[in-house]
């Protein structure tokens, strides 16, 4: 008899009842408190593991969040959990242990909801990671000999500190054109400025200039390039570059690279 009730509940929730069956079932609900309670449990389960529940116009997720949720529920990991939950429901239904069954389902639903939210929202976005790892104050500071106050070099560095990245690029490129023996770290400032101006390809070009220079700071260019790929959300290139940073324990930002690599996977 209990199995028949569960089948009715499933048919009702899946909207597979005929119109007459639905009327009879809803009439029974009005007079049967236990049936209403069982229906509430099943609704809770379906809410937590049925992907269609996340398409409801009543939910508070923005479109990007909804896409992430939909992608997660289609993943092998979520499907495996869902299958286990369905299997558990079938087992306890057949054993006709409604009270124990109720608590098992409720616990499973809570676990799945918690697991999915931790998976999706405990993981930082690429933009959040960029804000976490990018720190322009960590760029090497240096002085040049023979430059005058208000020279293109000074203008460029001061503009960078004021986050006027367009002026930074203009001034430092002019400085480079006049000083062939300029410290290559200037390319780091130009590269970071291009990155902030949403011109990642030009940023990478300038970091490559630093990387191939004979400067003691040349290896730092790999970390700067990883920040570009992070902002571009190019995961494969980001992973490749981070692994280059990690390859040498003494490499600049090797520990930060290890941490970032874990956070994007």
C-alpha atoms as one frame of an Amber mdcrd trajectory, in Angstrom:
protein
   0.000   0.000   0.000   2.856   2.347   0.909   4.519   1.669  -2.427   1.296
   2.657  -4.156   1.290   5.956  -2.260   4.858   6.717  -3.281   4.021   5.967
  -6.896   1.067   8.344  -6.700   3.281  11.051  -5.226   5.833  10.611  -7.992
   3.109  10.675 -10.642   1.676  13.836  -9.101   5.041  15.608  -8.980   5.949
  14.461 -12.478   2.558  15.652 -13.753   1.875  12.245 -15.278  -1.549  11.853
 -13.650  -4.744  12.176 -15.617  -7.022  15.073 -14.736  -9.368  12.768 -12.773
  -6.486  11.136 -10.890  -5.111  14.547  -9.965  -8.493  15.671  -8.580  -8.796
  12.523  -6.464  -5.235  12.810  -5.200  -5.610  16.470  -4.216  -8.851  15.641
  -2.470  -7.026  12.941  -0.524  -4.295  15.435   0.385  -6.827  17.702   2.063
  -7.895  14.934   4.415  -4.603  13.122   5.004  -1.936  14.976   6.994   0.582
  12.130   6.653   0.204  12.147   2.881   0.805  15.904   2.825   3.959  15.380
   4.876   5.225  12.679   2.509   4.521  14.928  -0.453   6.522  17.746   1.169
   9.506  15.405   1.605   9.398  14.338  -2.026   9.121  17.945  -3.149  12.216
  18.792  -1.110  14.162  15.990  -2.732  13.116  16.960  -6.228  13.976  20.580
  -5.512  17.546  19.681  -4.574  18.492  17.182  -7.247  16.209  17.787 -10.193
  17.891  20.188 -12.611  14.534  21.535 -13.712  14.020  23.107 -10.307  16.871
  25.516 -11.005  15.083  26.833 -14.102  12.235  28.247 -12.063  11.553  31.933
 -12.601  11.187  32.258  -8.833  14.833  31.536  -8.041  17.258  34.303  -7.155
  20.207  33.236  -9.302  21.406  35.564 -12.004  21.856  34.154 -15.545  25.563
  33.460 -15.055  24.882  31.574 -11.813  22.096  29.584 -13.454  24.429  28.557
 -16.266  27.004  27.408 -13.717  24.382  25.410 -11.856  23.072  23.826 -15.027
  26.597  22.877 -16.055  27.256  21.361 -12.640  24.093  19.280 -12.609  25.065
  17.881 -16.005  28.507  16.908 -14.754  29.475  13.288 -14.060  29.953  14.129
 -10.388  26.409  15.455  -9.909  24.865  12.660 -11.956  26.629  10.068  -9.804
  25.266  11.652  -6.625  21.805  11.861  -8.133  21.880   8.191  -9.118  22.881
   7.192  -5.606  20.060   9.261  -4.202  17.522   7.674  -6.544  18.875   4.220
  -5.689  18.519   4.925  -1.973  14.979   6.103  -2.472  14.099   2.924  -4.385
  15.640   0.675  -1.740  13.847   2.295   1.157  10.586   2.460  -0.756  10.694
  -1.286  -1.388  11.530  -1.952   2.252   8.444   0.048   3.192  10.051   2.012
   5.975   8.433   5.413   5.468   9.707   7.139   8.605  13.336   6.065   8.142
  12.958   6.694   4.422  11.842  10.238   5.158  14.931  11.059   7.202  17.279
   9.429   4.712  15.861  11.491   1.874  15.928  14.701   3.860  19.558  14.112
   4.857  20.519  13.216   1.303  18.813  16.315  -0.066  20.593  18.548   2.436
  23.926  16.943   1.583  23.432  17.393  -2.147  22.407  21.011  -1.781  25.364
  21.782   0.484  27.781  19.873  -1.756  26.647  21.639  -4.911  26.727  25.103
  -3.343  30.191  24.560  -1.861  31.409  23.276  -5.208  29.978  26.158  -7.177
  30.187  29.099  -4.850  33.191  28.113  -2.787  35.236  28.312  -5.938  36.436
  31.784  -6.852  35.896  33.225 -10.292  38.839  34.183 -12.483  38.126  37.858
 -11.812  38.182  37.252  -8.069  41.445  35.351  -8.364  42.954  38.163 -10.401
  42.006  40.685  -7.724  43.521  38.363  -5.141  46.845  37.795  -6.871  47.426
  41.047  -8.709  49.304  43.612  -6.685  50.912  46.412  -8.646  52.871  47.448
  -5.559  54.910  44.254  -5.952  56.405  45.433  -9.217  60.152  46.042  -8.762
  61.054  49.622  -7.976  64.219  51.088  -9.376  65.949  54.346 -10.125  67.791
  55.445 -13.210  70.918  57.454 -13.499  71.103  60.673 -15.434  67.362  61.266
 -15.637  65.915  64.636 -14.832  62.876  65.434 -12.759  59.720  65.315 -14.873
  61.488  63.177 -17.482  59.385  60.681 -19.447  60.510  57.996 -17.043  59.306
  59.917 -13.976  56.067  60.851 -15.719  55.428  57.231 -16.603  56.069  55.841
 -13.116  54.024  58.583 -11.459  51.194  57.993 -13.921  51.268  54.278 -13.078
  50.972  55.045  -9.376  47.937  57.190 -10.168  46.521  54.377 -12.331  46.696
  56.547 -15.437  47.778  53.624 -17.585  47.461  55.347 -20.945  49.910  58.038
 -19.876  52.159  55.365 -18.366  52.465  53.581 -21.707  53.020  56.792 -23.675
  55.668  58.161 -21.315  57.612  54.932 -20.782  57.657  54.062 -24.485  59.036
  57.515 -25.171  61.617  56.948 -22.455  62.645  53.616 -24.015  63.031  55.201
 -27.433  65.543  57.641 -25.995  67.445  55.238 -23.730  68.562  52.052 -25.452
  70.269  50.873 -22.250  67.138  51.309 -20.114  66.416  48.779 -17.374  64.171
  46.080 -18.926  61.896  46.151 -15.874  60.263  49.134 -17.584  58.535  46.528
 -19.774  56.809  45.174 -16.663  55.174  48.541 -16.045  54.182  48.888 -19.682
  52.858  45.321 -19.754  50.779  45.774 -16.609  49.427  49.031 -17.987  48.340
  47.318 -21.190  46.710  44.588 -19.113  44.705  47.166 -17.183  43.755  48.781
 -20.490  42.336  45.421 -21.618  44.998  44.914 -24.271  46.368  41.524 -23.154
  48.277  40.735 -26.335  50.348  43.906 -26.001  50.834  43.077 -22.332  52.208
  39.639 -23.239  54.516  41.155 -25.851  56.103  43.450 -23.287  56.425  40.698
 -20.689  58.218  38.624 -23.336  60.638  41.521 -23.838  61.415  41.332 -20.123
  61.570  37.515 -20.137  64.170  37.414 -22.919  66.272  40.213 -21.444  69.402
  39.759 -19.389  67.822  41.442 -16.403  67.961  39.724 -13.019  64.205  40.310
 -12.918  63.566  38.479 -16.201  62.070  35.332 -14.545  59.365  37.486 -12.962
  57.859  37.885 -16.411  56.455  34.356 -16.183  54.347  35.324 -13.178  53.216
  38.499 -14.931  52.212  36.438 -17.971  50.199  34.097 -15.761  48.228  37.113
 -14.531  47.420  37.988 -18.134  46.123  34.488 -18.860  44.189  34.574 -15.589
  42.423  37.771 -16.595  41.827  36.381 -20.089  40.447  33.181 -18.519  42.679
  31.081 -20.777  43.003  28.087 -18.501  45.347  25.927 -20.602  47.912  28.688
 -21.137  47.536  29.718 -17.517  48.291  26.187 -16.330  51.310  25.916 -18.647
  52.744  29.207 -17.404  52.094  28.430 -13.748  53.892  25.114 -14.140  56.895
  26.972 -15.540  56.885  29.184 -12.462  56.565  26.174 -10.150  59.277  24.166
 -11.909  61.992  25.970  -9.974  61.340  26.223  -6.203  63.385  29.415  -6.030
  61.373  30.947  -8.853  59.560  34.214  -8.153  56.025  33.519  -6.834  56.383
  29.734  -7.055  54.287  29.173  -3.919  51.594  31.552  -5.148  51.609  29.710
  -8.482  51.028  26.382  -6.706  48.106  27.849  -4.808  46.560  29.407  -7.911
  46.890  26.161  -9.821  44.879  24.367  -7.133  42.244  27.083  -7.101  41.538
  26.908 -10.833  41.153  23.108 -10.794
